[in-house]
Amino acid sequence: MIRKPNLRTARSDGFTLVEMLIAMAVTLLLMAALGKGFAFIGESIRDSRVQVELTNDLRDVTHRLQEDLERCTTRLRPCVDQQEPVGYFVYYEGPVTDATSSLFLSTTDPRNPSPESRYGDFDDYLAFTVVATGDNWFTGVVPRQILDAKTAELAGQAYNASNFPGGPNDPIMIRSKYAEIIYFASPEYDPASSPANPQYLDFEGNGLPDRLKVHRRVLLIRPDLNLTTGLPEPRITALAAGGDWLTGMAAVHQQCDLSVRRVLNNGVATNFVAANSLADLAKPHNRFAHVRVPGAAIGIGADYTSMPILALGPAATVLTSAAGLTLGPPAMGSGSPVITPTNWAGFLRPEFVLGGNRIGEDVLVPSAVGFDVKIYDTLAPVITTANGSVVSNSDPGYREAMRALAAGNATAIPGDFVDLMYPVLAGGPIRGWQARRWDRLTAAGQEDAVFAPGQLRSQFAGLTGLPNVNDAYTASLYRSGKIVVDGTPAIRLFQPTFDTYTNHYERDGLQQFHPLGARWRIDSVGVADRGADGLGVLGIAPRETLPPFLSAPEAIRVTIRLEHQLNRQVRQLSVVHRERK
């Protein structure tokens, strides 16, 4: 018998197909999880970088703004006596507010807000005069001919460009201890639009600009550069303005960082310009981008112009569109006292930013979604509703909160930062003649504008509570010329402005008084200037003109809101400028 060795059962050393499939599935799941994890980490890092970038940009911008405001040459005190301000401080409030982008939605459901709600108030304007500290003076660029003409004059010679090196328009840097500083936002304009009516880019069709930039213009105050001899006007510099009343100064401002004004001849603007002093800038008609509207354009006759106002374009189209579900203000021309004209109520005209080979030099930030200026109103109500919600005048639900307050279902505490004339701004949350998208959807013709008149007559609301267009607003607004009413009567000019103003118009030999809005009479022959000084038992009553608001605010707040173009993150930061004691 033959003995055989023990035989072992044959066994494979690999994996079965099922085991392989299971292993591959687990591996893929792990890889997917790792991919998601790395993507999450990468996205978090990217978001963190974006937040850091936005924070750094905001800190840089607000720090510069804070430093500028601290150097302001004048107090936040309107000129109501004989003491003329040293320079000026002015804040213009456009009709768009923080609530506009939420109120003018394409949907009636507030639980699903549109992405447009990231936009804040963006059509405000801030300008003031400043003084440098120490040796850190302001710098800017002017054409060479300005310095060369002054050099020739000091040498007792006639100016001839061929006697100097370089071209007459070559840029030369100069310094100054004093400057005029202007902050404003501007959109990117459609190059195909008409120069007479520039339209901003709005590819989304929501009435909001696709891109906003915040500008900072620094105009040097150098009256020593004025010529004291020569023809035809002894005070002119080597610059000349154009004849157009709205944009005639634009060519000068697009290339020159000098604070200049049109030279007047018996109150009529000429095409000559002169460099400003601080005393000159106290007068509104000498300031950057200030113009006088011909009387025919505002229905007050050819013998008049308006008082100086800002050279603004039309209101943002989000306020004026009547298509679809968008609710806009009614057409201009109605006699209602709450109507806001759309002319000269938008962005600063594009002609007043730096242009040519200097384009972009005045841009502070290129991707903003808000530039908002507010003033502290000691009487403006902050409302607490029955359910404990605290609602301020910038919130979309402020109109309904005011209704609850009037009905006794809410309480109010006075004191808040507000937009000037907040009860009647076209994009504001309590414009009562028409329902808004986050309020009750009542009939569009419902007129309940003054549902809490006592609460709306606050320090900087500008309202009197009277029903007529001739006296619906405070007398100082009419006497400043920021509101002008024609003979219809209808409001034809409306620029809510806080201005330190001047008493110059009381003694300039011209008559500016008119009960329906101060205006500049072109031919003042046979018309006596009142010469009122605001003193005596009658006080300011006899004055021809007044600052738009007579109260000195406790503080001004400026908020800048930025958006990162990469992931649409939005951040904002505010600066508060308080009245010096």
Stockholm file with secondary structure:
# STOCKHOLM 1.0

chainA/1-581         MIRKPNLRTARSDGFTLVEMLIAMAVTLLLMAALGKGFAFIGESIRDSRVQVELTNDLRDVTHRLQEDLERCTTRLRPCVDQQEPVGYFVYYEGPVTDATSSLFLSTTDPRNPSPESRYGDFDDYLAFTVVATGDNWFTGVVPRQILDAKTAELAGQAYNASNFPGGPNDPIMIRSKYAEIIYFASPEYDPASSPANPQYLDFEGNGLPDRLKVHRRVLLIRPDLNLTTGLPEPRITALAAGGDWLTGMAAVHQQCDLSVRRVLNNGVATNFVAANSLADLAKPHNRFAHVRVPGAAIGIGADYTSMPILALGPAATVLTSAAGLTLGPPAMGSGSPVITPTNWAGFLRPEFVLGGNRIGEDVLVPSAVGFDVKIYDTLAPVITTANGSVVSNSDPGYREAMRALAAGNATAIPGDFVDLMYPVLAGGPIRGWQARRWDRLTAAGQEDAVFAPGQLRSQFAGLTGLPNVNDAYTASLYRSGKIVVDGTPAIRLFQPTFDTYTNHYERDGLQQFHPLGARWRIDSVGVADRGADGLGVLGIAPRETLPPFLSAPEAIRVTIRLEHQLNRQVRQLSVVHRERK
#=GR chainA/1-581 SS CCCCCCCCCCCCSSCCHHHHHHHHHHHHHHHHHHHHHHHHHHHHHHHHHHHHHHHHHHHHHHHHHHHHHHTBSSCSCCCCSSCCCSSCEEEECCSCCTTHHHHSCSSSCTTSCCGGGGCCCCCCEEEEEEECCTTCCEEEEEEHHHHHHHHHHHTTCCCCGGGSSSCTTCEEEEEESEEEEEEEEEECBCTTSCTTSCCBCCTTCSSSCSCEEEEEEEEECCGGGSCSSCSSCTTCCSCBCCSCTTTTTHHHHTTCCBCEEEEEETTEEEEEEEECCHHHHTSGGGSTTEECCBGGGTTSCTTEEECCEECBCCCCHHHHCCSTTCCCCCCTTCCCTTCCCCTTCSSBCGGGSCCGGGTTTTEEEEEEEEEEEEEEEEEEEEEECTTSCEECTTSTTHHHHHHHHHTTSSEEEEEEEECTTGGGCTTSTTCTTSCCTTSCCCCTTCCCSCSSHHHHCCTTTCBCCCSSTTTSBCHHHHHHTSEEECSSSCEEEECCEEECCCSGGGSSSCCCCCTTSCEEESCCTTCCCCCCCSCSTTTTTTCSCCCSCCSCCSEEEEEEEEECTTTCCEEEEEEEEECCC
#=GC SS_cons         CCCCCCCCCCCCSSCCHHHHHHHHHHHHHHHHHHHHHHHHHHHHHHHHHHHHHHHHHHHHHHHHHHHHHHTBSSCSCCCCSSCCCSSCEEEECCSCCTTHHHHSCSSSCTTSCCGGGGCCCCCCEEEEEEECCTTCCEEEEEEHHHHHHHHHHHTTCCCCGGGSSSCTTCEEEEEESEEEEEEEEEECBCTTSCTTSCCBCCTTCSSSCSCEEEEEEEEECCGGGSCSSCSSCTTCCSCBCCSCTTTTTHHHHTTCCBCEEEEEETTEEEEEEEECCHHHHTSGGGSTTEECCBGGGTTSCTTEEECCEECBCCCCHHHHCCSTTCCCCCCTTCCCTTCCCCTTCSSBCGGGSCCGGGTTTTEEEEEEEEEEEEEEEEEEEEEECTTSCEECTTSTTHHHHHHHHHTTSSEEEEEEEECTTGGGCTTSTTCTTSCCTTSCCCCTTCCCSCSSHHHHCCTTTCBCCCSSTTTSBCHHHHHHTSEEECSSSCEEEECCEEECCCSGGGSSSCCCCCTTSCEEESCCTTCCCCCCCSCSTTTTTTCSCCCSCCSCCSEEEEEEEEECTTTCCEEEEEEEEECCC
//
